[in-house]
């Protein structure tokens, strides 16, 4: 089988690290993953292999994945449930495969994987198939094991990803999930035609908006340099912002070796807040209008205990400045798509902290790009 990835894509092309290059490829990745599936004013996902009738019959979606792909899945849960009103359960593949999961009639299983070779994800796929359920793979590597064994494959067109810490493949996974959610929402009439076409417009604008955020890298680098000696960092958010926090936190610990945790902001008070002391960095993500005030209260709580609060929010939310020490604004988009924008400064932050510490950014210790053993 011939795979049409060009050799140049696997070279650094003047960038200091693959990770930086791959972050810069995200506008293209997002456009490549969404573009071919936007036809006129509709979303067409032929690879889904499902008729509208079959989409209407889906009662529940199970998303199974590992690492960052799992975090994309958590984001996907909020988007699919919010937009298409379908219940979604997200599992870590290593849990799903051994917990004798309850899959009922009308369940649809989605396995997300960049490499398509992760042992736990592959085993979870086999488990679902053994029980007679069809599996949709959201996969980046063409012809990989998960792509071959899944009943249907929706490829993320991110091209080869070399850095161990994923950036562009994760961004592409988010887009694949938005497309699915929009498709399902339209078929199930849970969005109006007007809302649908507004979303299409927002989806089309994402690549340029990501570019804009990437161009802000110097400001983030300066900020990151102040945290090279940090011992631990917390990421907080609610809803989709919680999903972004999980990925932001994983990026930081993977490549900079700084201990980091992501917390659902409302859960902080049940224990974790005891770890906040003078100068602890707390990154708060607050992009969801309905949760904005709630997250601001959590920021005030940690600030009162000495935390330094970095906030990521949407343009116009100036009110946040009263509760934050440092603010990064992202452009306005549909509330379901904010993850694609808010993750960019968090990726850049992790990258520059790791570079500042002299870490091997592309090949962090103890980690592998593709975990093919259990
Ligand atoms: C490894 C990588 C992670 C990745 C995870 C899942 O742990 O270091 O970056 O998210 O595997 O990989 P997959 O290829 O299944 O998406």
Boltz pocket constraint, residues with backbone or C-beta under 6 A from the ligand:
constraints:
  - pocket:
      binder: B
      contacts: [[A, 66], [A, 67], [A, 68], [A, 69], [A, 112], [A, 113], [A, 114], [A, 115], [A, 116], [A, 117], [A, 118], [A, 121], [A, 164], [A, 165], [A, 166], [A, 367], [A, 368], [A, 369], [A, 370], [A, 371]]
      max_distance: 6.0
